[in-house]
C-alpha cells in the first residue's frame, strides 16, 4: 500500500498546505510547471516523481523528463504535463496511452481539477488542477489517494484560496 499526493502547476511556490495535506503520503507526484526550487523543496519532504512542464526552464529539464512511466504498487502510471482529458487527448499522446496501457494517467497544464474514469482506455485520469499563485484558477487544489495493489481508494481533494 502506498499513499500518493499529486499536484501540478506550482510555478515556483510550494504552498504550505502541501506539508500538512501530504504529511502522511509516501510519495508526491508533480505533473509539471514546477518552477525554480520546487523540486528540491519537495524532495527534502518526500520522495518525488515529476515531469517538466511548458513553463519549466532548461535546468529542470535536465533533471526530469517530459513524460514519466513508472510502477506504483500494482499500477502502471503515465505522467506528462499537457495531456488533455478523456476523449480529448492530443493525437501523439493518445498513441502513447494506447500502446503503454497505463492504469493511471496524470497530467496538469489546464489548472482545472479533473478526476475521471476513461472508459475507452480503461484508466483513471487525474489532473490535480493548480497549486500555485500563477494562473486563472480561483482556488488551488491538491489530490491524495491510496494505491492498494491494483485498487485506488480514499481519493481526497483539498482546495484552498489561491493566495496562501
SVG drawing of the C-alpha trace seen along z (x, -y; Angstrom):
<svg xmlns="http://www.w3.org/2000/svg" viewBox="-16 -36 36 42">
<polyline fill="none" stroke="black" stroke-width="0.4" points="0.0,0.0 1.2,-3.5 -0.3,-6.9 0.2,-9.3 0.0,-13.1 -0.5,-14.7 -0.1,-18.4 0.8,-20.4 1.4,-24.0 3.1,-25.3 5.1,-27.9 7.8,-28.4 5.9,-28.2 5.2,-25.3 2.1,-26.2 2.2,-25.5 -0.9,-23.3 1.3,-20.7 3.2,-20.0 0.0,-19.3 -2.2,-17.6 0.7,-15.4 2.3,-14.8 1.2,-11.1 1.8,-10.3 4.7,-8.0 5.5,-9.9 4.5,-13.0 3.8,-13.2 4.2,-16.6 2.7,-16.9 4.9,-19.8 5.2,-23.6 7.1,-23.3 9.2,-26.5 12.5,-27.1 13.3,-25.4 10.1,-23.4 11.6,-20.0 14.3,-20.4 11.9,-21.6 9.6,-18.7 12.5,-16.2 13.5,-17.3 10.0,-16.5 9.1,-13.2 10.2,-11.1 9.1,-12.7 8.1,-11.5 8.0,-14.5 7.8,-15.7 8.6,-19.1 6.0,-21.5 6.0,-24.0 6.9,-26.8 9.9,-25.0 13.4,-26.1 16.1,-24.0 17.8,-23.4 14.8,-21.5 14.5,-19.7 17.9,-18.2 16.6,-16.7 13.3,-15.3 11.7,-14.1 8.6,-15.4 6.9,-12.0 7.4,-9.5 6.2,-5.9 6.6,-4.0 5.1,-1.4 3.5,-2.1 2.4,1.0 0.4,3.0 -0.4,-0.1 1.3,-1.4 1.4,-5.2 2.0,-7.5 2.5,-11.2 3.1,-14.2 2.3,-17.9 0.0,-18.7 -2.4,-15.8 -6.0,-16.8 -8.8,-14.7 -10.7,-11.6 -11.9,-11.9 -9.7,-15.0 -6.1,-13.8 -3.6,-15.2 -3.0,-12.6 0.6,-11.8 -0.3,-11.3 -3.3,-9.1 -1.0,-6.8 1.3,-6.5 -1.6,-5.9 -2.9,-3.1 0.5,-1.5 1.6,-1.8 -1.9,-1.0 -1.4,-2.7 -3.8,-2.2 -3.4,-5.8 -2.7,-8.8 -1.7,-12.1 -1.3,-15.5 -1.5,-19.1 -1.4,-22.3 -5.1,-23.3 -5.2,-24.5 -8.6,-22.7 -9.1,-19.8 -10.4,-16.7 -10.5,-13.2 -12.4,-10.9 -12.6,-7.3 -11.7,-7.0 -13.9,-4.1 -12.4,-3.8 -8.8,-3.5 -9.7,-1.8 -7.6,-4.2 -8.0,-6.7 -7.4,-10.2 -6.1,-12.7 -5.4,-16.3 -4.8,-17.8 -5.5,-21.4 -3.0,-24.0 -1.3,-24.7 0.5,-28.0 -0.2,-31.7 0.1,-31.9 -2.9,-31.3 -6.6,-32.0 -7.9,-29.5 -9.8,-30.9 -8.7,-28.1 -5.7,-25.9 -6.1,-22.1 -4.2,-19.1 -5.1,-15.4 -4.2,-12.4 -5.2,-8.8 -4.1,-5.3 -2.9,-2.6 -3.6,0.8 -2.4,3.4 -4.5,2.7 -7.0,0.5 -7.2,-3.2 -9.0,-4.1 -9.6,-7.0 -9.4,-9.8 -9.4,-13.2 -9.1,-16.7 -8.1,-19.8 -9.0,-23.2 -7.8,-26.4 -7.6,-30.1 -5.1,-30.8 -3.4,-33.5 -1.9,-31.5"/>
</svg>
